[in-house]
Amino acid sequence: MGGMELPRHKPTRRALAAVIASILIPGSGAAQRKPKKVKAPRSRMVMDPGHPVPRAARFTVLVRPARRVVPVAGAIIYLSTIPFAAVAMAAPPAERLSWQDTETIHLDEEWVDCNFGVDERGGAVFLQVDGQAQLAFADVAYENGEVQVVDFEERIYANKTFRLYEIPGLRNVRTVRLLARARSEVTTLRLYLSR
């Protein structure tokens, strides 16, 4: 069958240059653009008068608001600060949990003021670190305004679960505040309240 042969087109230099330009030049149709990462606003650490870790006021932080807002009644009364006893242990079993929450922080965020609205009764707060985190302090606030401060002294912790604080008896924990800094690209902080 004698068909008609279509003419072959040789790519011209101009057409080839247009294809290459569309791949390499930003703003052209086929170019891949990387989204610019917008830095979140940072501010000086806000500390209540009488907070027992005054050195924390020097930090410039990124504030993460609580996903669940829980007001604390009464005047704030700081209990004696306790040093963090970094004893690794297993996370409490699911049937013993009364609350849990997670916060993910990134290396380029520097210090992050993480706030957790709890409003549950429990006897111990646990912290699980996935990745590496430098920790400054944690505030565990109760319904009557008392706040237990746990001082980490800006030490680095990695890939373990710890008992953050053993609560004397069962108490209603209103909020937990944690000042942390990722020391790996991505760090996940998991908090648990067990009965």
C-alpha positions in Angstrom: 0.0 0.0 0.0 1.5 3.1 -1.1 0.6 5.7 1.5 1.6 9.2 1.7 4.6 9.7 3.8 4.4 12.6 6.3 7.3 15.0 6.3 9.8 14.6 9.1 10.4 17.7 11.2 13.8 18.3 12.5 13.8 20.1 15.9 15.1 23.6 15.4 17.4 25.2 17.7 14.7 27.7 18.7 12.2 24.9 19.6 14.9 23.0 21.6 15.8 26.2 23.5 12.1 26.8 24.3 11.8 23.3 25.8 14.9 23.6 27.9 13.9 27.1 29.0 10.5 25.8 30.1 12.2 23.3 32.3 14.9 25.4 33.8 13.6 28.9 34.1 11.3 29.6 37.0 8.0 31.0 36.0 7.8 29.1 32.8 5.1 26.5 32.3 6.9 23.3 33.1 9.3 24.6 35.8 9.0 23.0 39.2 8.7 25.7 41.9 9.7 25.1 45.5 7.3 26.8 47.9 9.1 29.3 50.1 8.9 28.4 53.8 7.4 31.3 55.7 9.0 31.7 59.2 6.4 32.0 61.9 6.6 35.0 64.2 8.7 34.6 67.3 8.5 36.5 70.5 10.1 36.8 73.9 9.1 34.0 76.3 6.2 35.2 78.5 6.7 34.2 82.1 4.3 34.7 85.0 5.8 36.7 87.9 7.4 34.2 90.3 8.0 31.5 87.8 10.8 29.4 89.4 12.8 29.1 86.1 13.7 32.8 85.5 16.4 31.9 82.9 13.6 30.9 80.5 12.6 34.6 80.1 15.7 35.1 77.9 14.4 32.7 75.2 12.8 33.9 72.0 10.2 31.3 71.1 7.6 30.2 68.6 4.3 29.8 70.6 2.1 26.9 69.7 -1.4 27.5 71.0 -3.2 24.6 72.7 -5.6 22.8 70.4 -7.9 22.5 73.4 -8.1 25.7 75.6 -8.6 24.9 79.3 -8.6 27.9 81.7 -6.9 27.5 85.1 -9.0 28.8 88.0 -7.6 30.8 90.9 -4.3 32.5 91.4 -1.2 30.7 90.1 0.9 29.2 92.9 4.2 27.7 91.9 5.2 24.6 93.8 8.9 23.8 94.5 10.7 23.1 91.2 11.8 19.5 90.8 14.7 18.4 88.6 13.9 16.0 85.8 14.9 12.4 86.6 15.6 11.1 83.1 14.6 7.5 83.8 13.5 5.7 80.6 10.5 3.4 80.8 7.7 2.0 78.7 4.7 4.2 77.9 1.7 3.4 80.0 -0.7 0.8 78.5 -3.7 2.2 76.6 -6.2 1.1 79.2 -4.5 3.2 81.8 -4.5 6.4 79.8 -6.9 9.2 80.5 -5.4 11.7 78.0 -2.7 11.9 75.3 -1.6 14.5 72.8 1.3 15.0 70.3 3.3 18.0 69.1 5.8 17.9 66.2 8.6 20.5 66.2 11.2 21.1 63.5 14.9 22.0 63.7 14.6 25.4 62.0 11.9 26.5 64.5 14.4 26.8 67.4 12.7 27.1 70.8 9.0 26.2 70.8 6.5 26.9 73.6 4.2 23.9 73.4 0.8 24.1 75.2 -1.4 21.2 75.9 -5.0 21.5 77.2 -5.6 18.4 79.3 -8.5 18.8 81.8 -8.4 15.1 82.9 -7.6 13.3 86.2 -4.5 11.3 86.5 -1.6 10.2 88.6 1.4 10.5 86.3 2.5 12.5 83.2 4.7 10.7 80.7 6.8 12.2 77.9 7.9 10.3 74.8 10.5 11.9 72.6 10.8 10.6 69.0 13.9 12.2 67.5 16.1 14.5 69.5 14.8 17.3 71.7 16.5 19.9 73.9 14.1 20.5 76.8 14.1 23.6 79.2 11.1 23.0 81.5 7.5 21.8 81.8 4.7 23.3 83.8 2.0 21.0 85.0 -1.0 23.1 86.1 -3.8 21.8 88.3 -7.4 23.0 88.6 -6.8 25.0 91.8 -4.0 27.1 90.2 -1.1 25.1 91.6 1.7 24.6 89.1 4.4 21.9 89.3 7.5 23.0 87.4 9.9 20.3 86.1 13.3 21.6 85.2 15.2 19.8 82.3 18.1 22.3 82.5 18.3 22.5 78.6 19.6 18.9 78.3 19.0 16.9 75.1 16.9 13.7 75.2 16.4 11.3 72.3 14.1 8.4 71.3 12.8 7.4 74.7 9.8 7.5 77.0 10.1 9.1 80.4 7.9 9.6 83.4 7.8 13.4 83.4 6.2 13.7 86.8 4.5 11.4 89.3 1.5 13.2 90.7 0.8 12.7 94.4 -2.6 11.0 94.3 -5.0 11.5 91.5 -5.5 15.2 90.5 -7.2 17.1 87.7 -4.4 18.3 85.4 -5.7 21.4 83.5 -2.7 22.1 81.2 0.9 21.1 80.5 3.3 23.6 79.0 6.6 22.4 77.6 9.5 24.5 76.3 11.4 22.4 73.7 13.8 22.7 70.8 14.2 20.0 68.1 17.8 18.8 67.7 16.9 16.5 64.8 15.2 17.6 61.5 11.8 16.6 63.0 11.0 15.7 66.6 7.7 14.4 67.9 6.8 15.0 71.5 4.0 12.8 72.9 2.5 13.5 76.3 0.4 10.9 78.2 -1.6 11.2 81.4 -2.2 7.9 83.2 -4.6 7.0 86.0 
